[in-house]
Amino acid sequence: MPDAAPAFGAPIDLHTHSSASDGTETPYDVIRSASEAGLGTIALTDHDTTAGWASAAQAAHDFDLTFIPGMELSTRLEHTSIHVLAYLIDPANPALLAETETIRDARLARAERIVDRIGRDYDLTWQDVLAQTTEGATVGRPHIADALVAKGLAENRSQAFQGILHWRAGYFQPHYAPTPLAGVELVVAAGGVPVLAHPGTGGRERVVPEARLRKLVDAGLFGLEIEHRQNTPDGKERLYELAAKFGLVVTGSSDYHGEGKPNRLGENRTSPEVLERIITRATGTPPVYGSRTSGSAPAGGEPARTL
């Protein structure tokens, strides 16, 4: 007897952001946009927060999509930022909650330090940045970029990051984040499925070394986000080699931020077979299925944080 067809629909995009972190659309409107783009399944993966889950779950029912609750966990290895996509985690896991709160607090303090440094040379204040955020948002450099645009100091986010916010400009400040190994362990302990986000942006020579990747796989790393617009061609080539060697799934995603970045919903996609494996692996929280599919379940999430 053939296996039952999965309850979720295609196309599938497993990496998006809302105004709960650094996107420009509310969680509800991200799902609405996904419906308008013709997607069948969408993950919301805001930075270090699950605050948008409940609204996105409601939208999934309203627009008859499958919603995959997720998060993009910040990690750091020496001076390199490495993000871990965390799918179907338990949003109430105490260890993960504590770590993400620490990360968000550090991100907020870092943003204030950056603005203070920029403000010595340009007409920019912390209030200008707060004006670009919504209540509970994970404040970070994208909001500073939006403030620079609003003040006429950059044409758009991309130009802001290529100019004033580039590390060579002298305003960059580091912030706390756990190591990638600790991040993967946290996600697995919370019943989630960890996938490295866009790990080929620096080209083949800067892809995670094989020995280090082996440790992540041993800790529970499940996949690599290879089909992403920022991964270079030679970086993707190396990542496919590593995925084959370690038996990792391959995902493709948009990294949609609304109007904040040029990325478009569904421009890269994940196969139904891979999503089925992710769902089967997870024990933290179930997907939220649209009204015409079975297995519907509510998604929780931490309360929004007040700035």
C-alpha positions in Angstrom: 0.0 0.0 0.0 1.5 3.4 -0.9 2.3 5.9 1.8 -0.4 8.5 2.6 0.1 11.8 0.9 1.5 14.5 3.3 -1.1 16.9 4.7 0.9 19.9 3.8 0.8 21.6 0.4 3.5 22.8 -2.0 5.4 24.9 -3.0 7.3 25.1 0.3 9.4 28.0 1.7 11.1 27.4 5.0 12.8 30.7 5.9 10.9 34.0 6.4 10.9 36.9 8.8 8.2 39.2 10.2 8.0 42.3 12.2 8.5 40.2 15.3 12.2 40.4 14.4 13.5 42.3 11.3 10.8 41.9 8.6 8.5 44.6 7.5 5.2 42.6 7.5 3.3 41.3 10.6 3.4 37.6 11.1 -0.2 37.4 9.9 0.6 39.3 6.7 3.7 37.2 5.9 1.3 34.2 5.7 -1.1 36.3 3.7 1.7 37.2 1.3 2.7 33.5 1.0 -0.9 32.7 0.0 -0.9 35.4 -2.6 2.4 34.1 -3.9 0.9 30.7 -4.4 2.8 28.8 -1.7 1.3 25.8 0.1 3.6 25.7 3.1 5.5 28.5 4.9 7.8 28.6 7.9 8.2 31.7 10.0 11.7 31.9 11.4 12.2 35.2 13.2 15.5 35.9 14.8 15.7 34.4 18.3 11.9 34.6 19.0 8.7 32.7 18.6 6.5 35.7 19.3 4.9 35.6 15.9 3.7 32.0 16.0 0.2 32.5 17.3 -0.7 35.2 14.7 0.9 33.2 11.9 -1.0 30.1 13.0 -4.3 32.0 12.8 -3.4 33.2 9.3 -2.6 29.6 8.2 -6.2 28.7 9.0 -7.6 31.8 7.4 -5.6 31.3 4.2 -5.6 27.5 4.2 -1.8 27.1 4.2 0.4 24.8 6.3 2.5 26.8 8.8 5.8 25.4 10.1 6.7 27.1 13.4 10.4 27.9 13.5 13.1 30.3 14.6 16.5 31.5 13.3 18.8 31.1 16.3 21.9 33.3 16.4 25.2 31.6 17.1 28.8 32.8 16.8 32.1 31.1 16.2 34.9 33.5 17.1 34.2 36.5 14.8 31.8 34.7 12.4 28.0 34.8 12.8 26.4 31.5 12.0 22.6 31.1 12.1 20.7 27.9 12.8 17.2 27.4 11.6 15.2 25.7 14.3 12.0 24.0 13.1 9.2 22.7 15.2 10.8 23.4 18.6 9.0 23.4 21.9 8.5 27.2 22.4 8.4 26.7 26.2 11.7 24.8 26.5 13.3 26.6 29.5 16.9 26.3 28.3 16.1 27.7 24.8 13.9 30.4 26.3 16.7 31.6 28.6 19.3 31.6 25.9 17.2 33.5 23.3 16.4 36.1 25.9 20.1 36.5 26.6 20.8 36.8 22.9 18.0 39.4 22.3 19.2 41.5 25.3 22.7 41.4 23.9 21.5 42.3 20.4 19.6 45.3 21.8 22.6 46.5 23.8 24.8 46.0 20.7 22.4 48.0 18.5 22.5 50.9 21.0 26.3 50.9 21.0 26.3 51.0 17.2 23.8 53.9 17.1 25.9 55.8 19.6 29.0 55.4 17.5 27.2 56.4 14.2 25.5 59.3 16.0 28.9 60.9 16.6 29.4 61.3 12.8 25.8 61.3 11.4 22.4 62.7 12.4 21.0 59.5 13.9 19.6 58.8 17.4 18.3 55.8 19.2 14.8 57.2 19.0 15.1 57.2 15.2 15.8 53.5 15.4 12.9 52.7 17.7 10.6 54.6 15.3 11.4 51.8 12.8 10.4 48.9 15.1 7.2 47.4 16.3 6.4 46.4 19.9 8.2 43.2 20.8 10.5 43.2 17.8 14.0 41.8 18.1 15.8 45.1 17.5 19.0 44.8 15.4 21.0 46.2 12.6 18.2 46.0 10.0 16.2 48.5 12.1 19.3 50.8 12.2 19.4 50.4 8.4 15.8 51.4 8.2 16.5 54.5 10.3 19.4 55.4 8.1 17.0 55.2 5.1 14.4 57.3 6.8 17.0 60.0 7.6 18.2 60.0 4.0 21.6 58.6 4.9 21.0 55.5 2.7 18.8 54.7 -0.2 17.7 51.3 1.1 18.7 48.6 3.5 21.1 47.0 1.1 23.0 50.3 0.6 23.0 50.9 4.4 24.7 47.5 4.9 27.1 48.1 2.1 28.0 51.6 3.5 27.6 52.9 7.1 26.7 49.5 8.6 29.6 47.6 6.8 32.2 46.5 9.3 34.9 48.4 7.4 33.0 51.7 8.2 34.1 51.4 11.8 30.8 51.3 13.6 30.3 47.5 13.9 30.0 46.0 17.4 29.9 42.3 18.3 27.2 40.8 20.4 26.9 37.6 22.5 25.6 34.4 20.9 26.3 30.7 21.7 28.6 28.5 19.6 27.0 26.7 16.7 27.5 23.4 18.6 25.7 24.7 21.6 22.9 26.1 19.4 22.4 22.8 17.7 22.3 21.0 21.0 19.7 23.5 22.3 17.4 23.0 19.3 17.6 19.2 19.6 16.9 19.3 23.3 13.8 21.4 22.6 12.5 18.7 20.2 13.4 20.8 17.1 15.2 20.1 13.9 18.3 22.2 13.2 19.4 23.3 9.7 22.3 25.6 9.0 21.1 28.8 7.4 22.8 30.0 4.2 26.2 28.5 5.1 27.8 29.2 1.7 27.7 33.0 1.5 31.5 33.3 1.8 32.3 30.9 -1.0 33.7 27.4 -1.1 36.8 28.3 1.0 34.7 29.6 3.9 32.1 26.8 4.1 32.2 25.2 7.5 35.2 22.8 7.7 34.4 19.1 7.5 35.7 18.3 10.9 33.6 21.0 12.5 30.5 19.9 10.5 31.0 16.4 11.7 30.7 17.6 15.3 27.5 19.4 14.5 26.1 16.3 12.8 26.9 14.2 15.8 25.0 16.7 17.9 21.9 16.4 15.7 22.3 18.8 12.8 19.8 17.7 10.2 20.3 19.8 7.1 21.9 22.6 5.1 20.1 25.5 3.5 21.8 25.3 0.2 19.4 26.9 -2.2 19.5 30.5 -1.0 20.3 33.6 -3.0 23.3 34.5 -0.9 25.1 31.2 -1.2 27.8 31.5 -3.9 27.9 28.9 -6.8 31.1 27.3 -5.5 29.9 27.5 -2.0 26.8 25.6 -3.0 28.8 23.0 -4.8 30.9 22.3 -1.7 27.7 22.2 0.5 26.1 19.6 -1.8 29.3 17.5 -1.4 29.1 17.7 2.4 25.3 17.0 2.5 25.9 13.8 0.5 28.8 12.8 2.7 27.0 13.3 6.0 23.5 12.3 4.9 22.0 15.8 5.6 18.8 17.1 4.0 19.0 20.0 1.6 16.5 22.9 1.9 15.8 25.9 -0.3 14.2 29.1 1.0 13.7 32.7 0.3 14.8 34.4 3.6 11.9 36.8 2.9 11.8 40.0 4.9 9.0 41.9 3.2 10.2 45.2 1.8 13.3 45.0 3.9 15.3 42.9 1.4 14.9 42.0 -2.3 14.3 38.3 -1.5 10.9 37.1 -2.8 8.7 34.4 -1.4 9.2 31.1 -3.0 12.2 32.1 -5.0 13.9 29.0 -3.6 12.0 26.0 -2.3 12.2 22.8 -0.2 11.0 19.5 -1.5 8.0 17.8 0.1 10.2 14.7 0.8 12.6 16.8 2.9 9.8 18.6 4.8 8.2 15.2 5.5 11.5 14.1 7.1 11.7 17.3 9.1 8.2 16.8 10.5 8.9 13.1 11.3 12.1 14.0 13.1 10.6 16.8 15.3 9.1 16.2 18.7 8.8 19.8 20.0 5.6 21.2 18.4 3.5 20.1 15.4 2.9 22.0 12.1 -0.3 24.0 11.8 -2.4 22.7 8.9 -4.9 24.8 6.9 -8.6 24.3 7.2 -8.9 21.7 4.5 -6.2 19.4 5.8 -6.2 17.1 8.8 -4.0 17.3 11.9 -4.5 20.9 12.7 -2.9 22.0 15.9 -2.4 25.4 17.5 1.0 27.0 17.7 2.2 28.7 20.8 5.0 31.2 21.2 6.5 33.5 23.8 4.7 36.8 24.5 5.9 39.9 22.6 8.5 41.8 24.5 8.1 45.5 25.2 11.0 47.8 24.3 
